[in-house]
Amino acid sequence: MKKVLPLLLLLFTTQLSILAQDYKFGKVSKEELEEKFHPLDSTADAAYLFKKRRTYYSYDQNSGFQLITSIHERIKVYKKDGFDKATLIIPYYSSDNGIDEKIYGLKAYTFNLNGGKIKKEKLSNKNVFKEKVDDNWNQKKITMPDVKVGSVIDIKYEINSPFYYKIDDLEFQFDIPVKKLDYEVEIPEFYNFKVASKGYYFIKPQLSVENSSITLTSKQRTSGRYVSKTTFSQDKIDYKSNKSNFKATNIPALKNNEPFVSNINTYRGGLKYELESTNFVNIGGSFKSFSNSWEQVAKQIYKSSSFGGELSKSSYYKDDLNKILAESKTEVDKLLNIFNFVKQRVKWNEYFGIYSDKGVRKAFKDRVGNVADINLMLTSMLRTSGLNADPVLVSTRANGVPFFPTIDGFNYVVSVVELSSGGLILLDATEQYSTPNILPRRALNWNGRRITKDGNSSWVKLATTKHATEDNNLMVNISDDLMVSGLYRTKFSNLSALTYRKNHNHLTEEAVITGLEEKTNVEIEDFKILNEKNIYKTPTRTIKFNSDGLIESINGKLYIEPLLFLTERRNPFKLEERKFPVDFTTPWKVKNVVSIKIPEGYKVETVPESFAIGLPDNLGVFKYQIRESSGKISTISSMQFNTAIVSPQYYESLKKFYGDLVKKQTEKIVLIKI
C-alpha cells in the first residue's frame, strides 16, 4: 500500500496538470519544455502532449458536401531516439482525374529553452517536401527545424476531401504515450456510418445532436422585349448533425518492441468508419444503401474493367501460351510452365493494388507491372490453358485485417488453381523465389477471397500447412590450443528457402560471409551454396570454419555449449502480458544436429540431461537429446511450431516454453583432463 499511494498521487497530480493546461496553438509553457521525462512512462522517447482532431462536413454548392479534418498535435521529445517524431508525414489522395484532397493552413513551430527563455523556430517552406507515393497518393514530408532533446513541436493543418464517404480511422493509441486526446466527429443526418472498434484501448464517446443548416442560392434570368433581368433567391435547409466527442488523458503507448507481430496498428486502440447508407429523402433526394457483404464486394470488384475486364483479355499472349502447352503433358506441367513464364516475362514494379494499372497488354509488352497486372495475367493464362483458375483478393500484412466488407479491405491479388484431384494451389508471380503454395510473407495474412468466373466468391486460407524448415548439421574438432574447426551445413525448405534466397541472393559472396561471421563469431575458410537460384530444389549452404571463441577454459576444465553458435541464448518474449497474438507467419521447425569430437587428453565430467517440453493443444514442441559415444558428444535439438498464429491465451505458456528452452540450451558440457 505504501508503494501504491505515491503512484496514485502522481497520477492524480498529472491529470490535474493536464486538465489545467492551455493548448492554444503556437504557445507552449516553460513547464512543458523543462519536463525531462514522461511522468508515467520514463522509457518513452517522446510523447504527444496534446492530440486534437476535428472531422466535420462543409457544404459547397458546386461540389456538395466536403469532408474536412483539422489536426493539431503537440509533441515532446525526451531522448535522441525520439528525433524521428520531428519528421512528419501527411498522406493525401491525388490522381490524374483532378479529384484530389487538399492540405491547407499548414503551420508548425519548434520550441526550445535557451538561457531560461523560450525560443520559437518557425517551419519554413524549404522543410516541406511533396513526394509521390504511387499513382493515387502523394504525401507531405515535414522536417522540423532545430529539434533537440527537450524540444516541443507544435503543428496544425487541415485536409479537405471530396470523398464524403471516407472518414479516416480514429487512432487512439500510438508507439508513444498521449497525455491528452480530444477528437470530435460531426456527421450530417444524411450519412449513416457503421463504426467498429479496433485494438485493446477504447474511449467511450460523448454523444450529442446539433442543429445545422445549408443555404442554397439559385438564379433565374428573365427576358423582356427591351430588358433582361437576373434574380437571385436563397433556400435554407435545416438538418441535424450527430456529434461524437472522444476525450482521454494518459493513454499508454503500445510499442512494437516484441517480436512476431504482423501489423501492430491492428492492435492499437481506435475506430473505423464505413458508410452504410445515405438518405436525402426529406430534402427531395433518395435513399441509397452501401451495406455490403463480402460476396457483394467481390462481385463489384470483379465487374470492374480494371479487374474482370483485364482478366478476360487473352490475345496478347496466345502465341506464347501455345508454345508452353505444346511442352506440357499434365495439369501440373501446365501450372508450373505458365507460372514460370509469367515470372520471367513481367517484373513486379513493387506497386500493390487489386486493379490493373496500365493494363495487362501494356504490362506484357513493357515487361513490368503492378501486382494486379501480373497475377491477373497469370490467372488468365491458366484459365485459357484449361485449368480451373481464379483470382484471390488479399489484404497484405502491412494493410492489416479488414473490419468491414469493403473494397479498401483488399490491396493485393494472387491466383489459385483447383486441380482435378481437388487440391488448391496458390500462386504469386510477383515473387521470383516463390513456389506453388508458398506465397511471399507480405501476402500471408489470414484469408483471401477467391472469385470464380460467375462472380461468386469464398474464403481461402492463405497460410500453408507446410513447415518452414531449417536443418543445421555441425561437425567439429577441438585442437590442443582449443581452436574449434569444422563443417557447418544448412538446408532450407518452403518459406525458409524463399526467405533465404530473398535476403541473400542479391548480395555478393563476400557480404554473405561477413554477415555470417558476425552472427556466428567464427572465421569462414570456405563457403558454398547449392541450388541458390533453382527454386524447385533445396538450397544448401556449406561452410568450413574455425574459431577460438567457442570454448571457455577455467582451472583446467573446458566448458562448451553443446550447440556452439547455434545456441538460443535469449528469450524473445519479455512482456508480463501480451494482448495480441504471436504471428510466426507460417508453421516452422529448426533442427540442429551437432557432433563434437572430444579432444585428446580429456574426458567428460558432465553433460546436460536430455529434455522435452510441449505447448498446450499441440501448438509446439522442443526436444533436446545429448549423448556421449565413441569419443564424440552428439546433440540433437529440435524446435517445432505447428501453427502460424499463437493466440494471447497461450502467451504465458509460450514465454515459459522459451525460457526453459534457453535454460537448457545454455547448459554446458564440462570436460576434464584425463
TILO-788298 format. One record per residue (C-alpha): x, y, z. Coordinates in steps of 0.1 Angstrom, whole numbers. Layout:
N
ATOM     u     v     w
ATOM     X     Y     Z
...
# end
This chain:
674
ATOM     u     v     w
ATOM     0     0     0
ATOM    29    23     7
ATOM    41    19   -29
ATOM     6    24   -43
ATOM    -1    57   -27
ATOM    27    77   -43
ATOM    18    62   -77
ATOM   -19    73   -72
ATOM    -7   107   -61
ATOM    15   111   -91
ATOM   -14   100  -114
ATOM   -38   124   -98
ATOM   -13   153   -99
ATOM    -5   146  -136
ATOM   -42   145  -145
ATOM   -49   179  -128
ATOM   -19   194  -146
ATOM   -32   181  -179
ATOM   -67   194  -174
ATOM   -54   228  -164
ATOM   -31   230  -194
ATOM   -38   255  -222
ATOM   -30   240  -256
ATOM   -35   271  -277
ATOM   -15   266  -309
ATOM    18   284  -310
ATOM    21   289  -273
ATOM    38   264  -251
ATOM    46   266  -214
ATOM    80   267  -198
ATOM    69   236  -177
ATOM    64   216  -210
ATOM   100   225  -221
ATOM   115   217  -187
ATOM   100   183  -184
ATOM   128   157  -186
ATOM   108   125  -189
ATOM    72   114  -192
ATOM    58   112  -157
ATOM    41    79  -162
ATOM    64    62  -187
ATOM   101    70  -181
ATOM   110    48  -211
ATOM    92    70  -236
ATOM   115    87  -262
ATOM    87   112  -270
ATOM    51   118  -262
ATOM    20   136  -276
ATOM    13   163  -251
ATOM   -19   171  -270
ATOM   -36   154  -299
ATOM   -66   171  -313
ATOM   -87   163  -343
ATOM  -120   176  -356
ATOM  -137   159  -386
ATOM  -168   175  -400
ATOM  -187   182  -432
ATOM  -189   215  -451
ATOM  -213   222  -479
ATOM  -202   237  -512
ATOM  -230   243  -537
ATOM  -208   234  -567
ATOM  -194   201  -553
ATOM  -217   191  -525
ATOM  -206   180  -490
ATOM  -168   181  -484
ATOM  -151   162  -456
ATOM  -129   185  -435
ATOM  -104   172  -410
ATOM   -84   197  -389
ATOM   -54   185  -369
ATOM   -34   200  -340
ATOM    -6   180  -325
ATOM    19   189  -298
ATOM    49   166  -294
ATOM    75   165  -266
ATOM   110   150  -274
ATOM   126   134  -244
ATOM   155   115  -259
ATOM   175   114  -291
ATOM   156    82  -302
ATOM   126   105  -303
ATOM   140   127  -331
ATOM   121   106  -356
ATOM    89   124  -344
ATOM   104   156  -358
ATOM    97   142  -393
ATOM    60   142  -400
ATOM    42   126  -429
ATOM     8   137  -442
ATOM    -6   114  -469
ATOM   -33   127  -492
ATOM   -51   114  -523
ATOM   -40   129  -556
ATOM   -49   114  -590
ATOM   -48   124  -627
ATOM   -86   129  -628
ATOM   -84   161  -608
ATOM  -104   148  -578
ATOM   -79   154  -551
ATOM   -76   160  -514
ATOM   -60   194  -504
ATOM   -39   204  -475
ATOM   -45   239  -461
ATOM   -32   260  -432
ATOM     0   240  -425
ATOM    19   258  -397
ATOM    44   244  -373
ATOM    70   256  -347
ATOM    98   240  -327
ATOM   102   254  -292
ATOM   134   251  -271
ATOM   147   267  -238
ATOM   176   289  -244
ATOM   191   305  -213
ATOM   159   300  -194
ATOM   139   318  -222
ATOM   116   302  -247
ATOM   129   302  -283
ATOM   105   297  -311
ATOM   116   284  -346
ATOM    90   285  -374
ATOM    87   258  -401
ATOM    98   272  -434
ATOM    86   260  -469
ATOM   121   246  -476
ATOM   115   220  -450
ATOM    82   208  -466
ATOM    85   183  -494
ATOM    59   169  -517
ATOM    66   132  -525
ATOM    47   109  -549
ATOM    39    75  -533
ATOM    21    59  -562
ATOM    -4    68  -589
ATOM   -31    78  -564
ATOM   -13    90  -534
ATOM    11   118  -525
ATOM    25   129  -492
ATOM    38   160  -475
ATOM    70   152  -457
ATOM    78   178  -430
ATOM   112   181  -413
ATOM   110   203  -382
ATOM   139   227  -376
ATOM   162   229  -346
ATOM   150   198  -328
ATOM   169   188  -297
ATOM   164   167  -266
ATOM   137   186  -247
ATOM   121   203  -277
ATOM    84   207  -281
ATOM    69   206  -316
ATOM    36   222  -324
ATOM    18   216  -357
ATOM   -16   222  -372
ATOM   -31   217  -407
ATOM   -64   209  -424
ATOM   -73   183  -450
ATOM  -102   190  -474
ATOM  -115   159  -491
ATOM  -142   154  -517
ATOM  -146   118  -505
ATOM  -176   123  -482
ATOM  -178    85  -476
ATOM  -143    80  -464
ATOM  -137    91  -428
ATOM  -101    83  -418
ATOM   -97    59  -389
ATOM   -96    75  -354
ATOM   -64    64  -338
ATOM   -64    64  -300
ATOM   -31    47  -293
ATOM     4    50  -308
ATOM    40    40  -302
ATOM    44    68  -278
ATOM    21    78  -249
ATOM    -6   105  -252
ATOM   -11   130  -224
ATOM   -43   145  -237
ATOM   -65   134  -266
ATOM   -95   154  -279
ATOM  -113   141  -310
ATOM  -146   153  -325
ATOM  -165   138  -354
ATOM  -196   156  -366
ATOM  -217   138  -393
ATOM  -249   152  -410
ATOM  -280   131  -406
ATOM  -279   123  -443
ATOM  -250    99  -438
ATOM  -252    67  -418
ATOM  -219    51  -409
ATOM  -211    17  -393
ATOM  -185    21  -366
ATOM  -162    -7  -354
ATOM  -137    -6  -325
ATOM  -102   -20  -331
ATOM   -74   -29  -307
ATOM   -74   -30  -269
ATOM   -79     6  -259
ATOM  -114    21  -261
ATOM  -127    56  -254
ATOM  -164    59  -247
ATOM  -177    89  -268
ATOM  -199   117  -256
ATOM  -228   118  -280
ATOM  -249   148  -289
ATOM  -271   162  -317
ATOM  -268   197  -330
ATOM  -288   219  -354
ATOM  -271   227  -387
ATOM  -282   243  -420
ATOM  -271   249  -455
ATOM  -281   278  -478
ATOM  -287   271  -515
ATOM  -286   301  -539
ATOM  -303   299  -572
ATOM  -306   324  -600
ATOM  -332   330  -627
ATOM  -329   351  -658
ATOM  -360   366  -674
ATOM  -360   384  -707
ATOM  -384   411  -718
ATOM  -387   430  -751
ATOM  -361   455  -740
ATOM  -346   444  -707
ATOM  -331   411  -694
ATOM  -332   406  -656
ATOM  -314   382  -633
ATOM  -329   375  -599
ATOM  -314   355  -571
ATOM  -332   335  -544
ATOM  -320   315  -514
ATOM  -333   284  -498
ATOM  -323   273  -463
ATOM  -322   236  -454
ATOM  -322   227  -418
ATOM  -308   194  -406
ATOM  -293   176  -376
ATOM  -257   167  -371
ATOM  -246   138  -349
ATOM  -216   146  -329
ATOM  -192   122  -312
ATOM  -166   136  -288
ATOM  -137   114  -276
ATOM  -117   127  -247
ATOM   -89   108  -228
ATOM   -58   115  -208
ATOM   -27    95  -201
ATOM   -31    69  -229
ATOM    -3    44  -227
ATOM    19    36  -257
ATOM    16     3  -275
ATOM    51    -2  -288
ATOM    62   -27  -314
ATOM    91   -40  -293
ATOM    81   -76  -291
ATOM    88  -100  -320
ATOM    64  -118  -343
ATOM    38   -91  -348
ATOM    22   -88  -383
ATOM     9   -52  -380
ATOM     9   -36  -346
ATOM   -16    -9  -358
ATOM   -43   -37  -359
ATOM   -40   -40  -321
ATOM   -37    -3  -312
ATOM   -70    12  -299
ATOM   -91    31  -324
ATOM  -123    33  -345
ATOM  -130    25  -381
ATOM  -159    41  -401
ATOM  -177    26  -430
ATOM  -206    44  -449
ATOM  -237    22  -447
ATOM  -263    44  -463
ATOM  -272    79  -475
ATOM  -307    94  -470
ATOM  -317   127  -487
ATOM  -355   118  -489
ATOM  -365   147  -466
ATOM  -349   173  -489
ATOM  -362   158  -522
ATOM  -334   133  -527
ATOM  -333    95  -524
ATOM  -321    67  -501
ATOM  -291    46  -511
ATOM  -277    17  -493
ATOM  -240     9  -493
ATOM  -243   -20  -469
ATOM  -221   -47  -484
ATOM  -214   -83  -478
ATOM  -181   -98  -488
ATOM  -200  -115  -517
ATOM  -212   -81  -529
ATOM  -177   -66  -526
ATOM  -161   -94  -546
ATOM  -188   -91  -573
ATOM  -183   -53  -575
ATOM  -145   -57  -579
ATOM  -149   -85  -605
ATOM  -172   -63  -626
ATOM  -146   -36  -629
ATOM  -130   -31  -663
ATOM   -96   -30  -645
ATOM  -102   -64  -629
ATOM  -126   -87  -647
ATOM  -122   -68  -679
ATOM   -84   -73  -678
ATOM   -88  -109  -668
ATOM  -109  -116  -699
ATOM   -81  -104  -723
ATOM   -61  -132  -739
ATOM   -50  -124  -775
ATOM   -17  -108  -764
ATOM    -2  -140  -750
ATOM   -18  -166  -773
ATOM    13  -174  -793
ATOM    35  -178  -762
ATOM     8  -199  -745
ATOM     6  -223  -774
ATOM    43  -229  -772
ATOM    40  -236  -734
ATOM    11  -260  -739
ATOM    30  -279  -766
ATOM    56  -288  -739
ATOM    31  -295  -711
ATOM    16  -330  -707
ATOM    -1  -328  -673
ATOM   -21  -303  -652
ATOM    10  -297  -631
ATOM    32  -292  -661
ATOM     8  -265  -674
ATOM     7  -248  -640
ATOM    44  -248  -635
ATOM    53  -238  -670
ATOM    28  -209  -671
ATOM    38  -198  -636
ATOM    75  -197  -645
ATOM    68  -179  -678
ATOM    49  -151  -662
ATOM    76  -146  -635
ATOM   103  -144  -662
ATOM    82  -123  -686
ATOM    69   -95  -663
ATOM    89   -79  -635
ATOM    70   -65  -605
ATOM    73   -27  -600
ATOM    66   -32  -563
ATOM    32   -14  -565
ATOM     3   -31  -547
ATOM   -34   -29  -558
ATOM   -63   -50  -568
ATOM   -68   -32  -601
ATOM   -46   -33  -632
ATOM   -25    -1  -635
ATOM   -17     4  -672
ATOM   -34   -28  -684
ATOM   -22   -63  -688
ATOM   -14   -59  -725
ATOM     9   -30  -718
ATOM    24   -48  -688
ATOM    31   -78  -710
ATOM    46   -56  -737
ATOM    67   -35  -714
ATOM    77   -65  -692
ATOM    67   -46  -660
ATOM    35   -42  -640
ATOM    19   -40  -606
ATOM     5   -69  -585
ATOM   -28   -70  -603
ATOM   -12   -67  -638
ATOM     9   -98  -631
ATOM   -14  -121  -612
ATOM   -45  -113  -634
ATOM   -23  -121  -664
ATOM   -12  -153  -647
ATOM   -48  -163  -639
ATOM   -60  -156  -674
ATOM   -33  -177  -690
ATOM   -41  -206  -665
ATOM   -78  -204  -674
ATOM   -71  -203  -711
ATOM   -49  -234  -708
ATOM   -80  -252  -694
ATOM   -71  -251  -657
ATOM   -97  -242  -631
ATOM   -80  -209  -620
ATOM   -94  -179  -602
ATOM   -80  -146  -587
ATOM   -78  -143  -549
ATOM   -82  -109  -532
ATOM   -58  -104  -504
ATOM   -51   -78  -477
ATOM   -13   -77  -471
ATOM     2   -79  -436
ATOM    10   -42  -438
ATOM   -26   -34  -448
ATOM   -40   -52  -418
ATOM   -71   -73  -413
ATOM  -103   -57  -428
ATOM  -130   -50  -403
ATOM  -159   -44  -428
ATOM  -168   -59  -461
ATOM  -152   -32  -482
ATOM  -132   -28  -513
ATOM  -105    -9  -493
ATOM  -100   -41  -473
ATOM   -81   -56  -502
ATOM   -48   -43  -517
ATOM   -33   -74  -533
ATOM   -41  -102  -557
ATOM   -28  -138  -561
ATOM   -40  -167  -581
ATOM   -54  -201  -572
ATOM   -57  -233  -592
ATOM   -81  -261  -583
ATOM   -67  -293  -596
ATOM   -90  -321  -609
ATOM   -78  -341  -579
ATOM   -94  -314  -557
ATOM   -63  -298  -543
ATOM   -58  -260  -542
ATOM   -26  -244  -554
ATOM   -19  -207  -546
ATOM     5  -188  -568
ATOM    21  -153  -568
ATOM    41  -145  -599
ATOM    54  -112  -584
ATOM    79  -130  -562
ATOM   107  -146  -582
ATOM   116  -170  -554
ATOM    80  -182  -546
ATOM    69  -217  -555
ATOM    34  -232  -557
ATOM    16  -229  -523
ATOM    45  -209  -508
ATOM    34  -173  -510
ATOM    57  -144  -500
ATOM    55  -132  -464
ATOM    37  -100  -474
ATOM     7  -119  -487
ATOM     3  -143  -457
ATOM   -24  -125  -438
ATOM   -53  -147  -426
ATOM   -76  -154  -455
ATOM   -81  -143  -491
ATOM  -113  -140  -512
ATOM  -115  -163  -542
ATOM  -137  -150  -571
ATOM  -149  -176  -596
ATOM  -159  -169  -633
ATOM  -195  -163  -624
ATOM  -186  -137  -598
ATOM  -193  -158  -568
ATOM  -167  -158  -540
ATOM  -155  -177  -510
ATOM  -127  -175  -484
ATOM   -94  -193  -490
ATOM   -68  -199  -463
ATOM   -35  -183  -474
ATOM   -11  -198  -449
ATOM     5  -230  -459
ATOM     4  -261  -437
ATOM    39  -269  -447
ATOM    65  -261  -420
ATOM    92  -237  -430
ATOM   123  -257  -420
ATOM   159  -251  -413
ATOM   182  -281  -408
ATOM   216  -274  -394
ATOM   244  -301  -392
ATOM   276  -292  -374
ATOM   307  -314  -371
ATOM   337  -300  -351
ATOM   371  -309  -338
ATOM   390  -292  -309
ATOM   427  -288  -313
ATOM   453  -288  -285
ATOM   452  -249  -284
ATOM   414  -251  -280
ATOM   407  -239  -316
ATOM   374  -252  -329
ATOM   373  -261  -366
ATOM   346  -279  -385
ATOM   319  -282  -412
ATOM   285  -264  -409
ATOM   258  -274  -434
ATOM   223  -259  -435
ATOM   193  -268  -457
ATOM   163  -246  -461
ATOM   128  -255  -472
ATOM    94  -239  -480
ATOM    91  -203  -467
ATOM   126  -206  -451
ATOM   140  -213  -486
ATOM   122  -183  -501
ATOM   133  -160  -473
ATOM   169  -171  -475
ATOM   171  -165  -513
ATOM   153  -132  -510
ATOM   177  -120  -482
ATOM   209  -133  -497
ATOM   208  -138  -535
ATOM   212  -101  -542
ATOM   244   -99  -520
ATOM   279  -106  -530
ATOM   295  -138  -516
ATOM   318  -115  -495
ATOM   289   -97  -480
ATOM   272  -131  -471
ATOM   304  -144  -455
ATOM   309  -112  -435
ATOM   273  -114  -422
ATOM   277  -150  -412
ATOM   310  -144  -394
ATOM   294  -116  -374
ATOM   264  -137  -364
ATOM   283  -169  -355
ATOM   316  -155  -342
ATOM   337  -178  -365
ATOM   361  -173  -393
ATOM   350  -188  -425
ATOM   376  -206  -446
ATOM   354  -219  -474
ATOM   318  -211  -484
ATOM   295  -229  -509
ATOM   258  -227  -517
ATOM   240  -252  -539
ATOM   206  -246  -556
ATOM   208  -208  -549
ATOM   186  -200  -578
ATOM   168  -232  -587
ATOM   137  -227  -566
ATOM   125  -262  -571
ATOM   155  -277  -552
ATOM   166  -273  -516
ATOM   191  -245  -511
ATOM   221  -260  -492
ATOM   248  -239  -476
ATOM   281  -255  -466
ATOM   308  -237  -446
ATOM   342  -247  -434
ATOM   352  -226  -404
ATOM   374  -222  -373
ATOM   370  -202  -341
ATOM   389  -196  -309
ATOM   359  -181  -290
ATOM   336  -211  -286
ATOM   353  -228  -256
ATOM   358  -215  -221
ATOM   388  -228  -201
ATOM   387  -224  -163
ATOM   411  -242  -139
ATOM   419  -269  -164
ATOM   383  -276  -172
ATOM   367  -269  -206
ATOM   331  -255  -207
ATOM   313  -259  -240
ATOM   277  -251  -251
ATOM   265  -283  -269
ATOM   251  -263  -298
ATOM   280  -239  -300
ATOM   270  -208  -320
ATOM   235  -223  -327
ATOM   226  -219  -291
ATOM   194  -198  -283
ATOM   206  -175  -255
ATOM   177  -151  -252
ATOM   140  -154  -246
ATOM   124  -131  -272
ATOM    92  -127  -251
ATOM    96  -101  -224
ATOM    61   -88  -216
ATOM    42   -99  -185
ATOM    11  -100  -205
ATOM     6   -98  -243
ATOM   -29   -89  -256
ATOM   -22   -96  -292
ATOM   -13  -128  -309
ATOM    22  -141  -317
ATOM    24  -143  -355
ATOM    51  -166  -369
ATOM    37  -162  -404
ATOM    39  -200  -410
ATOM    44  -232  -391
ATOM    81  -238  -387
ATOM   108  -261  -375
ATOM   145  -257  -367
ATOM   166  -288  -362
ATOM   202  -287  -350
ATOM   225  -317  -351
ATOM   259  -311  -335
ATOM   288  -336  -332
ATOM   318  -326  -311
ATOM   349  -348  -311
ATOM   364  -349  -276
ATOM   400  -336  -277
ATOM   428  -360  -268
ATOM   437  -359  -232
ATOM   402  -350  -220
ATOM   371  -369  -208
ATOM   336  -359  -200
ATOM   328  -349  -164
ATOM   292  -338  -170
ATOM   268  -333  -199
ATOM   234  -317  -197
ATOM   204  -341  -194
ATOM   181  -347  -223
ATOM   149  -327  -221
ATOM   115  -323  -238
ATOM    86  -299  -234
ATOM    54  -292  -253
ATOM    29  -264  -256
ATOM    -8  -270  -250
ATOM   -30  -282  -278
ATOM     0  -294  -298
ATOM    10  -259  -307
ATOM    47  -267  -304
ATOM    73  -289  -290
ATOM   110  -287  -281
ATOM   132  -319  -279
ATOM   168  -320  -267
ATOM   189  -351  -268
ATOM   225  -354  -259
ATOM   248  -384  -255
ATOM   284  -394  -255
ATOM   296  -423  -277
ATOM   329  -434  -294
ATOM   348  -403  -283
ATOM   321  -379  -295
ATOM   293  -358  -279
ATOM   262  -357  -301
ATOM   234  -333  -296
ATOM   201  -332  -314
ATOM   179  -301  -307
ATOM   145  -297  -324
ATOM   121  -268  -320
ATOM    88  -270  -339
ATOM    56  -249  -340
ATOM    26  -264  -357
ATOM     6  -232  -362
ATOM    14  -198  -377
ATOM    -6  -179  -350
ATOM    -4  -184  -312
ATOM   -33  -166  -295
ATOM   -28  -144  -264
ATOM   -43  -170  -241
ATOM   -11  -191  -246
ATOM    14  -163  -242
ATOM    23  -172  -206
ATOM    29  -208  -217
ATOM    49  -197  -247
ATOM    71  -174  -226
ATOM    79  -202  -202
ATOM    84  -226  -231
ATOM   111  -203  -245
ATOM   126  -197  -211
ATOM   130  -234  -205
ATOM   145  -238  -240
ATOM   171  -211  -234
ATOM   180  -225  -200
ATOM   185  -260  -214
ATOM   205  -249  -245
ATOM   229  -228  -224
ATOM   238  -256  -200
ATOM   274  -266  -207
ATOM   294  -297  -213
ATOM   323  -300  -189
ATOM   355  -317  -200
ATOM   383  -325  -176
ATOM   418  -338  -183
ATOM   424  -375  -181
# end
